[in-house]
Amino acid sequence: MSDSSTIGSRIVVVGPTCSGKSTLAATLAERLDMPLVELDALFWQPNWVKSDDETFGAKLGKATAGDARIAAGDYRRVSERVLWPRAETIVWLDFRLSLVARRLLARSWRRWRNKEMLWGTNRERFLALLYRRDSLFYYAIRTHRSHRRGWLGMMADPRWSHLNFVQLRSPAELARWLAQTAPSRDDRDSSVRP
């Protein structure tokens, strides 16, 4: 476990889809009073068009140029080059596939039903999630194990020895870490009351 003084001011939250990266990053940004950078918002263009690496890298570099920020998302091919050299902490939500698959189905259903707008003009396509071979659901299943092996390898890679890796394996472990690292205002207030 670590506290806010040891996680630094340049933090990247990573993990499988629907592990809670954006939620955790938003919570940290609020509690630590730092800007939030959503990599999905920078990557996705209208009508689910993907940004090329050069365009995405330029947007990411500009959005994270300051001395303090919480970034949410992987996009490792670009973020390794742009984010990681200046990052201080990588928080890895290493959650089970069964958990993230359930969350993905529930989130996609909710977004589709509510016609929620995502990153500009994009909307969830729930049926495509279930039937298209290139859907996020199938991607999550296909890549879960290999991404996990990749993250374990990154933690052992000497290129990233300057990073503080925080590996959290369950929502309960995340809640304990968050309470210790970046307590809410209510928690901080109650700890000083007589």
ROKE-738088 format. One record per residue: residue in three letters; y, z, x of N, C-alpha, C, O in turn. Coordinates in steps of 0.001 Angstrom, whole numbers, plus 524288, in hexadecimal, padded with zeros to 5 digits. Layout:
# residues N
ALAYZXYZXYZXYZX;...
This chain:
# residues 194
MET7FB5A800008034A800008000080000804E38000080375804D0801D8807E5;SER809157FDE58014C80DF17FDBC804388126C7FF0B80092811EE7FEA17FBCE;ASP816CF800A2802D781B56801A17FF8C81F537FD528007081E907F9EA803BE;SER8239C7FD7C7FD73827637F9387FDA3829D77F88B8030482BA27F44480449;SER829F87FCA18063482C2D7FC1380B71828907F8F480EFF82A5F7F6B9812DA;THR8238B7F8BD80DCF81FEF7F5E58113381EC37F06C80F4881C9B7ED5081240;ILE820167EF1580A7081EF37E9CA808A7823657E613809F2822B97E15580981;GLY827D57E80A80B7F82C197E4BA80D3082F2B7E261808AC82EDB7E42680436;SER832297DE51809FC835907DBEA8061C834667D61C80554837377D3728027B;ARG830537D426807CC82EA77CEBC806FE828D67CEDA805A8825787CF0F80915;ILE827C77CEB7800928228A7CFB67FE83820A67CAEE7FB8D8239F7C8797F8AE;VAL81BB17C9A27FC468193A7C54F7F974814927C7867F674811427CA2B7F8BA;VAL8144E7C6757F16480FF67C83B7EE1E80C757C3817ED0C80E387BF8E7EAF0;VAL8077A7C3F77EE86803C67BFA77EDF77FEF17C17C7EB037FE2E7C6287EA2B;GLY7FBB47BDC37E9767F6DA7BF067E6C57F55B7BA917E3357F8447B6C67E2B2;PRO7F0CD7BAFC7E0B67EF147B6D17DD3A7F2997B6657D86D7F5997B9F27D732;THR7F2227B2017D5CC7F5267B13C7D1127F4027B59E7CD367EF867B7407CCA4;CYS7F7F37B7797CAA27F79B7BBA67C6B57F5E97C0ED7C8E47F3D87C42E7C605;SER7F6C37C1C87CDE37F5AF7C6F47D0087FA487CA987CF237F9BA7CF5A7CF94;GLY7FECF7C86B7CDE48036B7CBAC7CCED807827CB3E7D12F80ABD7CEC17D1C8;LYS8076D7C6FB7D42C80B2B7C64D7D876810D47C6987D692814007C9847D8B4;SER812097C3877D28B817707C3597D09E8191D7C8987CE5F81D887CA4D7CF34;THR8159F7CB227CB8B816DB7D0377C93C817E37D4457CD7981BB67D72D7CD39;LEU8146D7D4707D1638152E7D82C7D5A381A2B7D6FA7D8A981D2D7DA867D9E0;ALA81B0D7D2057D9DE81FB57D0987DCD8824AF7D2087D9DF8286A7D3F87DC33;ALA824C17D1197D4C3829557D27C7D19982A2D7D8657D19182E9C7DA3D7D1DE;THR825EA7DB547D1338264E7E10D7D147828677E2ED7D68482BE77E6377D6B0;LEU826457E0D67DAD28282C7E2577E00582DE47E0DC7E0B8830FA7E3EA7E2CB;ALA82F4A7DC297DEFC834B27DA687DF94838777DE0D7DCC483CA27DF527DECC;GLU836FA7DFB87D81A83A5D7E3477D52483A9F7E8A27D7BC83EDB7EACB7D872;ARG836227EAC17D9238360A7F00F7DB518386E7F05F7E0C183ABE7F4587E22B;LEU837E17EC267E3D783A007EC297E92783F487E9777E97B841967E90E7EDAE;ASP841337E79D7E4F6846487E5087E49E846A57E0767E86E84A217E0377EBBB;MET842EE7DCDC7E7DD842B87D82D7EB20842547D35A7E7AA840747D3B07E340;PRO844167CEDC7E9A18438C7CA097E69B83DCF7C8777E60583A977C9717E975;LEU83CA27C6047E197837647C41B7E0728374E7BE307E10583AC77BB817DF0D;VAL833597BC227E3B58329E7B6837E44E82D3E7B5297E21F829407B6EC7E424;GLU82D307B2017DDFA828537B03B7DB7E826E57AAE77DDAE829A27A7147DCAE;LEU822AC7AA977E0A3821317A5A07E2FE81FC47A1837DEEE820D879CE57DFB7;ASP81D597A3207DA9081C1979F5D7D66C8210479CAD7D469820FE797F67D377;ALA8253379FA07D3C282A1379D6D7D1B782C66799727D57B82F02795C57D3CD;LEU82B7D79A207DA8382D6F7966B7DE62829DF791AA7DEDF82BB078D627E016;PHE824D8792677DDF08210278E3F7DEC98209E78A687DA4582074785AD7DB1E;TRP8207978C6D7D56981F7C789177D0E58247C786847CEF182872789147CE02;GLN8242A7816F7CE5D8286277E5D7CC148270B77D567C65C822AD77E757C4AF;PRO82ABD77B387C3538299877A1C7BDCF824B1776CA7BD1782357773917C064;ASN8220F777B07B8A381D40774E07B737818C6775CE7BB1681583772627BBFA;TRP818B277A7D7BD5A8148D77C207C0E7814027788B7C5A680FB0777B27C796;VAL818507767C7C77981840773547CC3D818B1777107D0DE81C0977A857D0F8;LYS815417764B7D4AF8153C7799E7D95281955777C87DD3081A34773177DDCB;SER81BDC77B7A7DFCF81F8277A267E40781C6B7789D7E8D98183877ABE7E9D1;ASP81E75774F47EBDE81BF6773C47F0DF81D407782E7F4AC820E577B307F3CA;ASP81A397788B7F8EC81ACD77CDF7FC9A8204777D3A7FEE98225A781837FF94;GLU822A0778BF80023827CB778D38028F82BEF77AF67FECF82F1D77E408004A;THR82BDD779127F9F782FA577AE97F60A82ED2780AA7F4DE8328B783B47F4BB;PHE829E9782297F404828A9787997F2D882A2878B217F76A82C6B78F4B7F69B;GLY828EB789817FC3382A4178C9A800CF8301A78D6B80156831DA791AB802C2;ALA833287895780031838DE789CC8008283AE778D9F7FC6583E41790E17FD88;LYS838DC78D377F79A83A7C790DB7F373839017966F7F4DC83C1879A0C7F426;LEU834507971B7F6D88326179C4D7F83D8358F79EA77FCAE836E97A3447FC89;GLY836BF79B818009A839E979D60804F783F4279F2E803348412E7A33D804EE;LYS841AB79C267FFBF846DC79D8C7FDC38469F7A2847FA77849FC7A5EB7FAF5;ALA842A87A2F27F71D842347A7797F39C840FA7AC877F67D8421E7B0C57F487;THR83EA67AC1D7FB2583D007B0D37FDFF840057B1918031A83E317B444806A3;ALA8449F7AF2F8037A847A07AF628085A849E77B4C98098084B177B5F480E02;GLY84A867B80B8059784CEA7BD2D80661849667C0F480946844EF7BFBA80A90;ASP84B827C59380A46848A57C98D80D34844DD7CCBE809E0841737CF6780BFA;ALA845707CC80804BB842067CF9780157840717CC4A7FCA9843AE7C9AB7FA42;ARG83B5D7CC757FB648397A7C9D17F6B8833C67CB1F7F5CD830E67CC907F961;ILE832397CA927F0E182CC87CAFD7EF4E82B447C5907ED5F82DAA7C38F7E9B7;ALA8275F7C32F7EFBF825937BDFE7EE248203F7BE807EB9381CDE7C1587ED79;ALA81F817BBB77E73A81A927BBE77E459818107B68B7E46381A4B7B2C67E269;GLY8135C7B6367E6AA8106E7B15A7E69180E147B0097EBD180FD17B1E87EFE4;ASP80A117ACC47EBA2807457AB527F06C809747A64B7F2DA80C9D7A6827F679;TYR807C47A1D47F0DD8095779CC47F30E8091B79D027F8FF80CD879BA97FBB4;ARG804A979EBD7FAEE8041C7A01E8006B8056D79BB28042A8077279CA88086B;ARG8044F796E2802A38054A792738062D80B157923F807C080C5C790D280C29;VAL80E89793A9804258142579397805468161F79911806A08194E799A980A2E;SER8144D79D03803E08166B7A24A804BF8150F7A47080A228180D7A78680C4B;GLU810A27A2E180C5980F5C7A484811B7813917A2CC81587814F57A5A681924;ARG8158A79E31814B08198279BF68182F81EEE79E268170F821F079F2281AAE;VAL8203579EEE8120B8258D7A0568108B826477A64080FF482A0D7A86F811FC;LEU822B37A8D780D34823587AE6D80BF18211A7B22081004823A27B5EA8118F;TRP81C6D7B107811B7819827B4D5814C981BF07B64B81A0981BAA7BADD81B80;PRO81E457B2B681CEA8206E7B450821FD824817B8A482199824FA7BBD28252D;ARG827767B8D281D4E82B807BCD581CAD829C87C14F8192282C937C531818A4;ALA825437C0D4816AC8236E7C4EC81316821FE7C9DC81622820E27C9B081ACF;GLU8220C7CE348135D820677D32F815B081B5E7D526813358181A7D780815D7;THR81ABF7D42F80E1F816257D62B80B59813FB7D1FC807B6816E47CF4080509;ILE80ED07D18F807B080C057CE54803E5808EE7D21280077805917D4EB80264;VAL80A0D7D2147FB658070C7D5417F7B0803327D1907F50E804BF7CDFE7F23C;TRP7FE287D2747F6017FA097CF0F7F4057F7417D1B77EF7B7F4B07D5B87F030;LEU7F7C57CF7B7EAD47F4FA7D16B7E63C7EF8E7CEE97E6427EED77CA8F7E456;ASP7EBDF7D1A17E8637E68A7CFB07E9377E3167D16F7E4A67DF8F7D4A37E552;PHE7E4217CF527E00C7E1717D0FF7DB4D7DCAC7CD9E7DA357DC627C91E7DBE1;ARG7D8EA7CFDF7D7597D4077CD2B7D5F47D5207C8497D2B87D8EB7C8107CFC7;LEU7D1C07C4647D3507D2387BF8C7D0527D1D87C0947CA7A7D4B67BE327C771;SER7CE617C4127C8D67CDC97C5227C33A7D2EB7C7207C0E07D4487C5B17BC7E;LEU7D5B77CA5F7C3B77DAB27CC717C1CF7DED27C8257C1727E1727C7A27BD72;VAL7DF667C50D7C59F7E3807C1177C5867E23C7BCBE7C1A17E5D17BA777BF5E;ALA7DD3F7BB8A7C0CD7DBC97B78B7BCEC7DD347B9627B76A7DF547B65E7B455;ARG7DC0B7BE4C7B62B7DD807C06D7B1027E3697C05E7B0467E55D7BEDD7AC24;ARG7E63B7C2037B44E7EBEE7C2137B4037EE1C7BC8A7B3667F1D87BBB57B07B;LEU7EBCE7B8CD7B61D7EDA67B3707B5D37ED027B13A7B0577F08E7AEB77AE48;LEU7E8827B22A7AE027E7A67B04D7A8A47EB807B2E17A4DA7EDD27B0387A197;ALA7EC2E7B8047A5467EFB47BAD17A1B97F55C7B9157A27D7F8267B83879EAB;ARG7F7117B8937A7577FC707B6FA7A85F7FD707B16B7A67A8017A7B0567A419;SER7F9C47ADEA7A7877FA747A87A7A5ED7FA937A7FF7A0057FDAF7A50179DE5;TRP7F7357AAEC79D537F7357AAE37979B7FC737ACCF7957B7FEAE7AA70791F1;ARG7FE647B125797B0803607B356795F0807DC7AF7F796E080B1A7AEA17936E;ARG808057AD3779B8A80C387A98379CBF80BFA7A4B979937810037A2D879765;TRP807577A2C679841806AE79E28794EF8084579F6D78F4F80B3679C8278CDE;ARG8064B7A3CF78D4B807707A560787EB80D417A63C7870E80F567A4C3782FB;ASN80FEB7A89E78AE0815827A9C878A6E819017A54D78C3C81DCB7A5B478C18;LYS8168A7A10178DEF8198979C7E78FE981D5A79E2379438821CF79C5779470;GLU81B797A1987979D81EB77A3C079BC38203A79F8579FB781CEF79C747A169;MET8253079F687A1248271D79BB57A4FD8261079DCC7AA72827337A2547AB96;LEU823E879A877ADCF8229D79C0F7B32482575798857B6F4824DC793C17B6BD;TRP8287979ABD7BA5C82ADC797ED7BEB682D5D792CB7BD0A82BAD78E957BEA1;GLY83152793347B9E48343A78E8C7B85B8328078C717B319833E978E937AF06;THR82F76788457B32E82DE7785CE7AE4182804785DB7AD6E8260C782EC7AA2B;ASN8253A789077B03A81F83789187AFE081DA178D0D7ABDA81FD47914A7AB48;ARG8198378B8E7A9168170578F0C7A5568112578F2F7A66C80EE278B707A86A;GLU80EC57938F7A51480921794357A5D180625790597A2668079E78F5379DF0;ARG801F578E407A4907FE7078ACA7A19E7F92378D7D7A1657F5D878CB77A4D0;PHE7F854790A879D5B7F3BB7940579D2A7EEA1790FB79D127EB0A7924D79FFC;LEU7EE2F78CF6799D47E94F78A06799837E8127875379EA97E386786F47A02E;ALA7EC0C785767A1527EB347830F7A6767E9067870C7AA4E7E610785A77ADD3;LEU7EA7778BF87A9A87E8867901C7AD0D7E292790807ACBA7DFFE791B47B09B;LEU7E06678F7B7A81A7DAC97900A7A7457D7B478B0F7A85E7D32A78B527A9EF;TYR7DA207868C7A7907D718781B67A7BD7D82977E2D7AC5E7D4EA77AD57AD90;ARG7DC8677EC07AF017DDAE77B537B36A7DB5B77D887B8647DBCC782347B972;ARG7D8EA77A387BB677D67677BE97C04C7DA8477D897C4627D93D780627C80B;ASP7DF6077BC07C3CC7E37F77D347C7817E6F27819C7C5697EB3E7827E7C761;SER7E50E7845C7C16F7E838788867BF127E88378D4F7C2A07E56578DEE7C63C;LEU7EC42790997C1897ECFA795687C4807E83A799007C4027E6D879BB97C7B9;PHE7E5BF799017BF757E12C79C4E7BE9B7DCB479ABA7C2457DA6779E097C4E4;TYR7DB86795B57C26A7D754793E57C5DA7D8D1794727CB957D580795907CEE2;TYR7DDC7793A97CCBD7DFA77946B7D2137DECE79A197D3B87DCF879B1D7D80B;ALA7E01E79DC27D0557DF847A3507D18C7D9CC7A4A17D2A67D8A17A7857D64F;ILE7D64B7A28A7CF867D0B67A3977D0467CEBD7A1177D5537CC017A3927D868;ARG7D02979C2D7D61E7CE467993D7DAAC7D02579B7E7DFD67CD4879B597E3B2;THR7D4DF79D8E7DFFB7D73E79F0A7E4F87D75A7A4E67E60E7D8F97A6827EA4A;HIS7D5B17A8117E2617D6447ADBC7E3037D3B37AFAF7E80F7D6287B2777EB1E;ARG7CEE77AE447E8E37CC007B0307ED7A7CE4C7AE0F7F2947CEEF7B0F67F65B;SER7CF877A9037F2AC7D1907A6BD7F7897D7067A8D57F8CC7D84C7A9AD7FD5B;HIS7DA3E7A9AB7F4C87DF627ABEF7F5C77DEE67B17D7F7E07E1DF7B3187FB4C;ARG7DB297B45E7F5D17DA5F7B9BA7F7BD7D8CF7B9B07FD807DADC7BCB5800A1;ARG7D5207B6337FEDD7D3947B5B8804677D84B7B42F807BD7D8FD7B62880C12;GLY7DB817B0A6805AB7E0247AEF8808867E3EB7B36B8098F7E60B7B3DF80DD9;TRP7E4C57B6BF805947E8547BB25806547E62E7BF0E80A397E9197C12C80D68;LEU7E12D7C00480A007DEDD7C39580DD97DF847C16A8135A7E0967C45681705;GLY7DEE17BC52813EC7DFB97B9D0818FA7E5597BA3A81AC77E65D7BB1981F66;MET7E9037B99B8172C7EE8B7B9FC818887EFDB7BF7881A7F7F2ED7C01A81E25;MET7ED837C3688180E7EE8C7C8CE819AB7ECC37C9C981F467EF067CD008220B;ALA7E8B27C701820EA7E6967C7BB8262E7E9147C40882A2B7E8267C49B82ED9;ASP7EC2D7C04E8286E7EE7B7BC5082BD47F2ED7BEA482F0E7F6977C0CF82CD2;PRO7F2B37BE3F8343D7F6D67C07C837877FC3D7BE31836848002A7C0B3837B5;ARG7FC857B96B83452801A67B7218331D804B27BA8782F51809817BA7B82F4B;TRP801DE7BD7D82C188046F7C0978280A8041B7C6778292A8044C7C9A682591;SER8039E7C7DA82E1D803207CD6682F82808287D07082E6D808077D53C82E1D;HIS80C907CDBF82DD98117E7D06B82CAE811D27D21A826F4815467D51E82582;LEU80E3D7D029823B080E6C7D14F81E1780B677D63C81CC08074B7D75B81EFA;ASN80D8A7D91E8191580AD17DD8E816C7807F47DB73811F680A767DA2B80E10;PHE802C87DB158122B7FFBA7D94080DB37FE297DDED80A5F7FC0D7E1C780C56;VAL7FF387DD88805527FDA67E18F801957F9DA7DEEF7FDD07FB6E7DBB67FA9D;GLN7F4EA7E04B7FE2E7F0D37DE007FAE37EF907E1D67F6807EDCB7E6347F775;LEU7F0837E01C7F1A77EF9F7E3717ED1C7EB4F7E0F87E9D97EBCB7DC767E83E;ARG7E7127E3DD7E8D77E2657E1937E6847E1C37E2707E0AE7DE147E06A7DE59;SER7E5467E5677DE447E4C07E6647D8A67EA107E7E47D66F7ED897E97E7D959;PRO7EAB97E7647D14F7EF9D7E9267CEE97F0AF7EEF67CFDD7F5317F0857D079;ALA7EC967F2277CFFD7ED597F7C17D0F77EF5E7F8B17D67F7F2D77FBEB7D751;GLU7ED2E7F5DB7DA4E7EEFB7F6567DFB07F4A37F4797E0287F7C47F6D27E2F2;LEU7F5E87F0447DD6D7FB417EE4B7DD557FEF87F2617DB1A803247F34E7DD4E;ALA7FD837F4D17D6C8800EA7F8BB7D44E801EF7FD4B7D805806587FF2B7D867;ARG7FDDC7FF197DAC47FE958036C7DE8180239801CB7E2EF805C0804B77E467;TRP801597FD1C7E50D804947FB317E95A80A447FA9F7E79D80DD77FC2B7EA6F;LEU80B167F86A7E3008105F7F78F7E10B813367FCBF7E02C817D27FD3B7E174;ALA81083800917DE07812E9805B07DD1A814A08083B7E238818A680ADB7E26B;GLN81190807727E652812D7809C77EB5C816F1806957EE4B81A59808C77F0E2;THR8169A801667EDE1819EA7FDF27F0F081F4D7FD357EE97823417FD807F150;ALA81F6B7FC3C7E975824627FB307E6DC824617FDE07E192823DB7FB4F7DD8A;PRO824F7803127E190824D6805DA7DC9182942804177D8FA82D76802957DAC1;SER82839804517D3EE82C40802E97D0248309C806F97D05382FF280B347D282;ARG8350B805A67CE0583973809597CDE3837DF80E717CB3583959812AE7CCEF;ASP834D880DFD7C6F483316812AC7C42782FBD8161E7C7AB8304D81AE47C7AB;ASP82C3A813AB7CAAF828EA816B27CE4482C2C819517D27982B4181DD77D3D3;ARG830068166E7D48F8335E818BA7D8A18369A81D387D66C83738821437D8F4;ASP838AB81C7E7D1AE83BD0820A47CF418389D825827CE3983A77829DB7CF1D;SER833C8824D57CC5783098829697CB1582EEB82C5E7CFEE82DE58310F7CFAF;SER82E9E8299E7D46B82CE982C4D7D92C8312982FD97DB6A82FFE8333E7DE9D;VAL8360B82F217D9CB83A38832817DBC883BEC836A17D7D783F3C839E97D902;ARG839A7836727D32F83B2083A677CF4A8388B83F9A7D08C8342D83FAD7D28F;PRO83B2B843FC7CF66838D0849197D0798346484A4E7CCCC8320084E757CD30;
